[in-house]
């Protein structure tokens, strides 16, 4: 099951071609279960803030989620991986400041599996441009991920010019020092899953802190994990640093994330 809807109707090849040719826009991704999503407000805020930053236009985030709910209902699915992309079929790179009305593209694909393999990752020097926005400029992310696989690893971990870890290719990194979760600080996309997990850890009274983490300091930690919209994965190695899977930690993290509230993707009318 993979389907796409533009502004509430089935997307055509021409619609998708406009996005591919311009390659200018942003998106948010989420897991929907029985028509409900975690972090609904986070996704709305991400869509609204990035639309204004990239297009100078206002977007009703609730309406975008409503379009996704209608697409799911029409497809007869309660569970799915949902991506909402905001772009414009009228965007012209020759006149990029011209006012436009943003378009909303909803893409549905199979729900992500809860069982995810452990990752061995390789570090590369890279910081994504405009990391505060989940934009469609994903070429370097996938390039380094492909390079990592070619080098015998599972994924890529990015390091800034000062030698500090910032984020993975499509995930945020958490580290465990034996007492608390450490979130590496740096120029990275702060994901909705990361923020949900942080709220869950606080609710569960599990210590956590944000701090700069040098690549050379990874050996001082006892475990690592990746988190994104598709869930949690243990990281068992970074370059030559090996940890193995801390099953007790992963169980605590999963429980903290699972405790976060699920809300209907589309709220019923008042």
Secondary structure in CASP SS format (residue, H / E / C, confidence):
PFRMAT SS
TARGET T0000
AUTHOR 0000-0000-0000
METHOD secondary structure of the structure
MODEL  1
X C 1.00
X E 1.00
X E 1.00
X E 1.00
X E 1.00
X E 1.00
X C 1.00
X C 1.00
X E 1.00
X E 1.00
X C 1.00
X C 1.00
X H 1.00
X H 1.00
X H 1.00
X H 1.00
X H 1.00
X H 1.00
X H 1.00
X H 1.00
X H 1.00
X H 1.00
X C 1.00
X C 1.00
X C 1.00
X E 1.00
X E 1.00
X E 1.00
X E 1.00
X E 1.00
X E 1.00
X E 1.00
X E 1.00
X C 1.00
X C 1.00
X E 1.00
X E 1.00
X E 1.00
X C 1.00
X H 1.00
X H 1.00
X H 1.00
X H 1.00
X H 1.00
X H 1.00
X H 1.00
X H 1.00
X H 1.00
X H 1.00
X H 1.00
X H 1.00
X H 1.00
X H 1.00
X H 1.00
X H 1.00
X C 1.00
X C 1.00
X C 1.00
X C 1.00
X C 1.00
X H 1.00
X H 1.00
X H 1.00
X H 1.00
X H 1.00
X H 1.00
X H 1.00
X H 1.00
X H 1.00
X H 1.00
X H 1.00
X H 1.00
X H 1.00
X H 1.00
X H 1.00
X C 1.00
X C 1.00
X C 1.00
X C 1.00
X E 1.00
X E 1.00
X E 1.00
X E 1.00
X E 1.00
X E 1.00
X E 1.00
X E 1.00
X C 1.00
X C 1.00
X C 1.00
X C 1.00
X C 1.00
X H 1.00
X H 1.00
X H 1.00
X C 1.00
X C 1.00
X C 1.00
X C 1.00
X C 1.00
X C 1.00
X C 1.00
X E 1.00
X E 1.00
X E 1.00
X E 1.00
X E 1.00
X E 1.00
X E 1.00
X C 1.00
X C 1.00
X C 1.00
X C 1.00
X C 1.00
X C 1.00
X C 1.00
X C 1.00
X C 1.00
X E 1.00
X E 1.00
X E 1.00
X E 1.00
X E 1.00
X E 1.00
X E 1.00
X C 1.00
X C 1.00
X C 1.00
X C 1.00
X C 1.00
X C 1.00
X C 1.00
X C 1.00
X C 1.00
X E 1.00
X C 1.00
X C 1.00
X C 1.00
X H 1.00
X H 1.00
X H 1.00
X H 1.00
X H 1.00
X H 1.00
X H 1.00
X H 1.00
X H 1.00
X H 1.00
X H 1.00
X H 1.00
X C 1.00
X C 1.00
X C 1.00
X C 1.00
X E 1.00
X E 1.00
X E 1.00
X E 1.00
X E 1.00
X C 1.00
X C 1.00
X C 1.00
X C 1.00
X E 1.00
X E 1.00
X E 1.00
X E 1.00
X E 1.00
X C 1.00
X C 1.00
X C 1.00
X E 1.00
X E 1.00
X E 1.00
X E 1.00
X E 1.00
X C 1.00
X C 1.00
X C 1.00
X C 1.00
X E 1.00
X E 1.00
X E 1.00
X E 1.00
X C 1.00
X C 1.00
X C 1.00
X C 1.00
X C 1.00
X C 1.00
X C 1.00
X H 1.00
X H 1.00
X H 1.00
X H 1.00
X H 1.00
X H 1.00
X H 1.00
X H 1.00
X H 1.00
X H 1.00
X H 1.00
X H 1.00
X C 1.00
X C 1.00
X C 1.00
X C 1.00
X E 1.00
X E 1.00
X E 1.00
X E 1.00
X C 1.00
X C 1.00
X E 1.00
X H 1.00
X H 1.00
X H 1.00
X H 1.00
X H 1.00
X H 1.00
X C 1.00
X C 1.00
X E 1.00
X E 1.00
X E 1.00
X E 1.00
X E 1.00
X E 1.00
X C 1.00
X C 1.00
X E 1.00
X E 1.00
X E 1.00
X E 1.00
X E 1.00
X E 1.00
X E 1.00
X E 1.00
X C 1.00
X C 1.00
X E 1.00
X E 1.00
X C 1.00
X C 1.00
X C 1.00
X C 1.00
X H 1.00
X H 1.00
X H 1.00
X H 1.00
X H 1.00
X H 1.00
X H 1.00
X H 1.00
X H 1.00
X H 1.00
X H 1.00
X H 1.00
X C 1.00
X C 1.00
X C 1.00
X E 1.00
X E 1.00
X E 1.00
X C 1.00
X C 1.00
X C 1.00
X C 1.00
X C 1.00
X C 1.00
END
